């Protein structure tokens, strides 16, 4: 069995939307105090090689954002946060989140200068500069931190949350999505902790990508997700009534996220902790060792080790993870278990992606996915089925 190779379809759409005017209680304008401690370079990796670049002279302390803080917020009780990414360079989303934030005591933040026009590296950095700035000042509960955005902002919300799931409890892409990319362990962590609310309009030109491609794919992967197709809505920000319903659905999953953080604390992030790269690598390595002690989770432990070597390979933990992987390869009994569990997981992942790409009309990409399975499992029934699908798709193209 080989490492899963991502064949994710990168979707990109640029749509300008005016900032939503605030009717009553307006968030105040803030400035970032210091550069983010969050791994923005890793968060942008899904956009391809060279994406982690900043323009000359970029200064975190010049980044601005709007922030709403409930009057009764205290550091004794961590609260939720909604981070809204606009499609324009002006903050947006407060009008539709105002009722929920005021009722539930949730903070709300939305950046300036993070619209569709900047490149992905700068945009990701701005967003994570702001998230970390809020976390420095206030007690923010990662299990109740929801990242959302409209159109291209929704795509950014997906990319960031899928790369750094430990900092979020849910993702709400509005009329724009992005698929999962990166090491296999991220897909596992998304499945174990995140809720993804796909929101599109009946008349939205991105409806198909939500309804036909992303939502069924995530469901097949076992990721907690739900699709909203808002009647009569086009490519626009939905009403507060829709957001209230979405937020209630996200809140229903809070116990599962809390249980995950309690059961796997080395992969969780507390409200008052922002681990360094070396600390993250060490904690993930330790969590992998915990998984390897549990036979049903052997493959998950291996995937975590692979993630440590891929993401933090130069650290001491990265070197230890590499040594452990070599030991597993030389342990016939353990390797056999890894092969069985890993193969099942890889087949589910790649075949579900191939089906999603076909539904979306991306037959060439779907063929690539089936070819990967046929190559990795040559001479097996899995390869035979993959080849049947390749033949069928090629016949459709004639």
C-alpha positions in Angstrom: 0.0 0.0 0.0 1.2 3.5 -0.8 0.6 6.8 0.7 -2.7 8.4 -0.4 -2.1 11.0 -3.1 -4.5 13.9 -3.2 -6.4 14.4 -6.4 -8.5 17.1 -5.0 -10.1 19.5 -7.4 -9.1 23.0 -6.6 -12.0 25.3 -7.1 -11.6 29.0 -7.3 -14.1 31.7 -7.8 -13.8 35.5 -7.4 -16.9 37.4 -6.5 -17.1 40.8 -5.0 -19.8 41.5 -2.5 -20.3 44.8 -0.6 -19.8 44.9 3.1 -23.0 44.4 5.1 -24.0 47.6 6.9 -24.5 47.2 10.6 -28.0 48.1 11.8 -27.5 48.6 15.5 -24.6 47.3 17.6 -21.4 47.5 15.5 -18.3 45.6 16.3 -15.3 47.9 17.1 -12.3 48.2 14.9 -9.1 46.6 16.2 -5.5 46.3 15.1 -3.3 43.1 15.3 -0.7 43.4 18.0 1.8 40.8 16.8 2.5 38.3 14.1 0.4 35.1 14.3 1.8 32.1 16.1 -0.4 29.8 14.0 1.1 27.8 11.2 -0.2 29.9 8.3 2.4 28.5 5.9 1.0 25.0 6.4 -2.6 26.3 6.2 -2.0 27.6 2.7 -0.2 24.5 1.4 -3.4 23.3 -0.3 -3.1 26.1 -2.8 0.0 24.5 -4.3 3.8 25.1 -4.3 4.9 28.6 -3.7 1.6 29.7 -2.2 3.1 30.6 1.2 4.5 33.9 0.1 3.9 37.4 1.5 4.3 40.7 -0.4 7.4 42.7 0.5 6.8 44.8 3.6 3.9 42.9 4.9 3.3 43.9 8.5 1.0 42.0 10.8 0.6 45.0 13.1 -1.0 47.0 10.2 -3.8 44.4 9.8 -7.2 45.6 10.9 -10.4 43.8 11.8 -13.8 44.3 13.3 -14.5 42.6 16.7 -17.6 42.1 18.8 -17.1 41.0 22.4 -20.1 40.3 24.6 -20.4 42.5 27.6 -20.3 39.6 30.1 -17.3 37.8 28.5 -14.7 36.8 31.1 -11.5 34.8 30.9 -12.9 32.4 33.5 -15.3 30.9 31.0 -14.0 30.4 27.4 -16.6 31.5 24.8 -17.3 30.8 21.2 -16.0 32.8 18.3 -17.3 33.3 14.7 -14.6 34.3 12.2 -16.2 35.6 9.0 -14.1 36.0 5.8 -15.6 38.4 3.4 -15.3 38.1 -0.4 -14.4 41.8 -0.5 -11.8 43.7 1.4 -14.4 45.0 3.9 -15.6 43.0 6.9 -18.9 41.3 6.5 -21.3 38.9 8.2 -22.2 40.8 11.4 -25.8 41.4 10.5 -26.6 37.7 10.0 -24.6 36.6 13.1 -25.7 39.5 15.4 -28.7 37.7 16.9 -26.8 34.5 17.7 -23.8 36.2 19.0 -25.7 38.5 21.4 -28.0 35.7 22.6 -25.3 33.0 23.1 -22.4 35.3 24.2 -20.3 34.5 21.1 -17.4 36.8 19.9 -17.4 37.8 16.2 -14.5 38.9 14.1 -14.1 39.8 10.4 -10.9 41.1 8.8 -10.3 44.0 6.5 -8.1 43.3 3.5 -8.8 39.6 3.2 -11.1 39.6 0.2 -10.7 37.6 -3.0 -8.2 40.0 -4.5 -5.1 39.2 -2.4 -3.2 36.0 -3.2 -3.8 33.0 -1.0 -0.6 33.4 1.0 -1.3 37.0 2.1 -5.0 36.2 2.6 -4.3 33.2 4.8 -1.8 35.2 6.9 -4.2 38.1 7.4 -6.9 35.7 8.7 -4.6 33.8 11.0 -3.0 37.1 12.3 -6.5 38.1 13.4 -7.5 34.7 14.8 -4.4 34.6 17.0 -4.8 38.2 18.0 -8.3 37.5 19.4 -7.0 34.3 21.1 -4.3 36.3 22.8 -6.7 38.8 24.3 -9.8 36.7 25.1 -10.6 33.2 26.3 -11.7 31.4 23.1 -13.0 27.9 23.1 -11.7 26.0 20.0 -14.6 23.6 20.2 -17.0 26.5 19.7 -14.9 28.4 17.2 -16.6 28.5 13.8 -14.9 29.8 10.7 -17.1 30.9 7.8 -17.1 33.1 4.8 -18.9 34.0 1.6 -18.0 32.8 -1.9 -14.1 33.0 -2.0 -14.3 33.6 1.7 -16.0 30.2 2.1 -13.3 28.6 0.2 -10.7 30.1 2.5 -12.7 29.0 5.5 -12.5 25.4 4.3 -8.8 25.5 3.5 -7.8 26.9 6.9 -10.1 24.7 9.0 -9.2 21.5 7.1 -5.5 22.3 7.7 -5.8 23.4 11.3 -8.8 21.4 12.7 -7.6 21.7 16.3 -8.5 25.4 16.4 -12.1 24.9 15.1 -15.3 23.1 15.9 -17.1 23.8 12.6 -16.9 25.3 9.1 -19.6 27.1 7.3 -18.8 27.8 3.7 -21.4 30.0 2.1 -21.8 29.6 -1.6 -18.1 28.5 -2.1 -16.1 25.5 -0.9 -12.7 23.9 -1.1 -11.8 20.2 -0.7 -9.5 18.5 1.7 -5.8 18.3 1.0 -2.7 17.4 2.9 -1.5 14.5 5.0 -3.9 11.6 5.6 -4.1 12.3 9.4 -5.9 15.6 8.6 -8.8 13.8 7.0 -9.0 11.6 10.1 -9.0 14.6 12.4 -11.7 16.3 10.3 -13.8 13.2 10.6 -13.2 13.0 14.4 -13.9 16.6 15.3 -15.3 19.0 12.7 -18.8 19.7 11.6 -19.2 21.2 8.1 -22.3 23.1 7.1 -22.6 23.6 3.3 -24.9 26.5 2.5 -25.9 27.4 -1.0 -28.8 29.0 -2.8 -31.4 27.5 -5.0 -30.2 29.8 -7.8 -26.5 29.9 -6.8 -24.1 29.2 -9.6 -22.1 27.2 -7.1 -25.0 25.1 -6.0 -23.8 22.1 -8.0 -20.4 22.1 -6.3 -22.1 22.0 -2.9 -25.0 19.7 -3.7 -23.4 17.2 -6.2 -19.7 17.3 -5.3 -18.8 18.3 -1.8 -21.8 17.3 0.4 -22.2 13.7 -0.9 -18.4 13.2 -0.8 -18.1 14.3 2.8 -21.0 12.1 3.8 -19.4 9.1 2.2 -16.1 9.9 4.0 -18.0 9.9 7.3 -17.5 13.5 8.1 -20.4 15.1 10.0 -21.9 17.5 7.4 -25.2 18.9 6.2 -26.3 20.7 3.1 -28.6 23.8 3.1 -30.1 24.8 -0.3 -31.9 28.1 0.5 -35.1 28.6 -1.5 -35.0 31.5 -4.0 -31.5 32.5 -2.9 -28.8 33.2 -5.5 -25.1 33.7 -5.0 -25.5 35.8 -1.8 -25.1 35.8 1.9 -28.1 34.0 3.5 -30.5 35.4 6.1 -29.9 35.4 9.9 -32.7 32.8 10.1 -30.7 30.4 8.1 -27.6 31.1 10.2 -29.5 30.5 13.4 -30.5 27.1 12.1 -26.9 26.3 11.0 -25.5 27.4 14.4 -28.0 25.2 16.3 -26.9 22.3 14.2 -23.2 23.0 14.9 -23.9 23.4 18.6 -25.6 19.9 18.7 -22.2 18.4 18.1 -20.4 20.1 20.9 -20.4 17.1 23.2 -18.6 15.0 20.6 -15.9 17.6 20.2 -15.5 17.9 23.9 -15.2 14.1 24.2 -12.6 14.1 21.5 -10.5 16.8 23.2 -10.8 15.0 26.5 -10.0 11.6 25.0 -7.1 12.8 22.8 -5.8 15.8 24.7 -2.4 15.8 22.9 -4.2 16.6 19.6 -6.4 19.3 21.2 -5.6 22.9 21.8 -6.7 24.6 25.0 -8.1 28.2 25.0 -4.9 29.5 26.6 -2.3 27.4 24.8 -0.8 27.9 21.4 1.9 25.2 20.9 5.0 25.9 18.9 5.9 23.7 15.9 8.3 21.6 18.1 5.6 21.2 20.7 3.0 20.2 18.2 5.3 17.6 16.7 6.0 16.1 20.1 2.3 16.0 21.1 1.3 14.4 17.8 4.1 11.8 18.1 2.9 11.0 21.6 -0.7 10.7 20.4 0.5 8.3 17.6 2.2 6.1 20.2 -1.1 6.1 22.2 -3.0 4.9 19.0 -0.4 2.2 18.3 -1.2 0.7 21.6 -4.8 0.2 20.5 -5.0 -2.5 17.7 -8.1 -1.0 16.0 -6.3 2.4 15.7 -3.0 1.1 14.4 -3.4 2.8 11.0 -4.5 6.0 12.6 -1.3 6.0 14.6 0.8 5.3 11.5 -1.0 8.2 9.7 -0.1 10.5 12.6 3.5 9.4 12.4 3.6 10.1 8.7 2.1 13.5 9.4 4.9 14.3 11.9 7.5 13.4 9.3 5.8 15.3 6.5 5.1 18.4 8.5 7.8 18.6 11.1 10.4 16.3 9.6 13.4 18.3 10.8 12.4 18.3 14.5 13.6 15.7 17.0 10.1 14.3 17.0 10.1 14.1 13.2 13.3 12.0 13.4 11.8 9.8 16.0 8.6 9.3 14.0 10.7 8.3 10.9 12.6 5.7 13.0 9.3 4.3 14.4 7.9 4.0 10.8 11.0 1.9 9.9 10.4 -0.3 12.9 6.8 -0.9 11.8 7.9 -1.9 8.3 10.2 -4.5 9.8 7.5 -5.9 12.1 5.5 -8.4 10.0 2.6 -8.7 12.4 2.2 -5.0 12.9 2.7 -4.3 9.2 0.0 -6.7 8.3 -2.5 -4.9 10.5 -1.4 -1.6 9.0 -1.9 -2.9 5.5 -5.4 -4.2 6.2 -6.6 -1.0 8.0 -4.7 1.4 5.7 -5.9 -0.3 2.5 -9.6 -0.1 3.7 -9.2 3.6 4.5 -7.3 4.4 1.3 -9.9 2.6 -0.9 -12.7 4.4 0.8 -11.0 7.8 0.4 -9.9 7.5 -3.2 -13.0 5.8 -4.5 -15.4 8.3 -2.8 -13.3 11.1 -4.3 -13.5 9.5 -7.8 -17.3 9.2 -7.5 -17.6 12.8 -6.4 -15.4 14.1 -9.3 -17.5 12.1 -11.7 -20.8 13.5 -10.3 -19.2 17.0 -10.8 -18.4 16.3 -14.4 -14.6 16.0 -13.8 -14.3 12.7 -15.6 -10.6 13.1 -16.3 -9.8 13.6 -12.7 -12.1 10.7 -11.7 -10.1 8.5 -14.1 -6.8 9.6 -12.4 -8.3 8.6 -9.0 -9.3 5.1 -10.3 -5.9 4.7 -12.0 -4.2 5.3 -8.6 -6.3 2.6 -7.0 -5.6 0.2 -9.9 -1.9 0.9 -9.6 -1.7 0.6 -5.8 -3.7 -2.7 -5.8 -2.6 -4.3 -9.0 -3.8 -7.9 -9.3 -6.6 -7.6 -6.7 -10.4 -7.3 -6.9 -10.0 -3.6 -6.0 -7.9 -3.0 -9.1 -10.3 -4.9 -11.2 -13.2 -2.7 -10.1 -11.1 0.4 -10.6 -10.3 -0.7 -14.2 -14.0 -1.3 -14.9 -14.7 2.3 -13.8 -11.8 3.6 -16.0 -13.2 1.7 -19.0 -16.7 3.0 -18.3 -15.6 6.7 -18.0 -13.5 6.5 -21.1 -16.5 5.1 -23.0 -18.6 8.1 -21.8 -16.0 10.5 -23.2 -16.2 9.1 -26.7 
